[in-house]
Amino acid sequence: MKTQQFYQLRKNFLSGILVITMMLLIASCATSESFLNSSVVPAATGKVKVKKDSNQNYAINVKIADLAAIERLQSSKQTYVVWMETEKGNTENLGQLKSSTGFMSKQHKASLETTSPFKPVRIFVTAENESNERYPDNLEILTTGTFSNKE
């Protein structure tokens, strides 16, 4: 009887270790970078999460808080655009940030979820006249540091 209980306890323990290991492996697949402090919009904070999906593409999730409304910038731009520097040195337009104000709050939030076949090295935000610009404006509103090499 005690032998059966011991084997069952050992089996449950090993199963628990396996589950925890798998969860850690899955969680470690995502890379997260914070945006650096901005001299243009100093109150803005945010993070970028990058995760390789099952199709070998990169799922990119950008979330920013306290981003000033575009019309409050000194430039006469119309929208915020997220860009990515790729591993091959190209700059890709990821899309326009979607802005909102938090429920029962005046905190301005912005986000973008997208997918790219290219591995990002750095993500940055600029103010642009159009969301479909081919090249970024010289003034970066926010930028991440260089992403680490883990996937």
Rosetta blueprint (number, residue, H / E / L):
1 M L
2 K H
3 T H
4 Q H
5 Q H
6 F H
7 Y H
8 Q H
9 L H
10 R H
11 K H
12 N H
13 F H
14 L H
15 S H
16 G H
17 I H
18 L H
19 V H
20 I H
21 T H
22 M H
23 M H
24 L H
25 L H
26 I H
27 A H
28 S L
29 C L
30 A E
31 T E
32 S E
33 E E
34 S E
35 F E
36 L L
37 N L
38 S L
39 S L
40 V L
41 V L
42 P L
43 A L
44 A L
45 T E
46 G E
47 K E
48 V E
49 K E
50 V E
51 K E
52 K E
53 D L
54 S L
55 N L
56 Q L
57 N L
58 Y E
59 A E
60 I E
61 N E
62 V E
63 K E
64 I E
65 A E
66 D L
67 L L
68 A L
69 A L
70 I H
71 E H
72 R H
73 L L
74 Q L
75 S L
76 S L
77 K L
78 Q L
79 T E
80 Y E
81 V E
82 V E
83 W E
84 M E
85 E E
86 T E
87 E L
88 K L
89 G L
90 N L
91 T E
92 E E
93 N E
94 L E
95 G E
96 Q E
97 L L
98 K E
99 S E
100 S E
101 T E
102 G L
103 F L
104 M L
105 S L
106 K L
107 Q L
108 H E
109 K E
110 A E
111 S E
112 L E
113 E E
114 T E
115 T E
116 S E
117 P L
118 F L
119 K L
120 P E
121 V E
122 R E
123 I E
124 F E
125 V E
126 T E
127 A E
128 E E
129 N L
130 E L
131 S L
132 N L
133 E L
134 R L
135 Y L
136 P L
137 D L
138 N L
139 L L
140 E E
141 I E
142 L E
143 T E
144 T E
145 G L
146 T L
147 F L
148 S L
149 N L
150 K L
151 E L
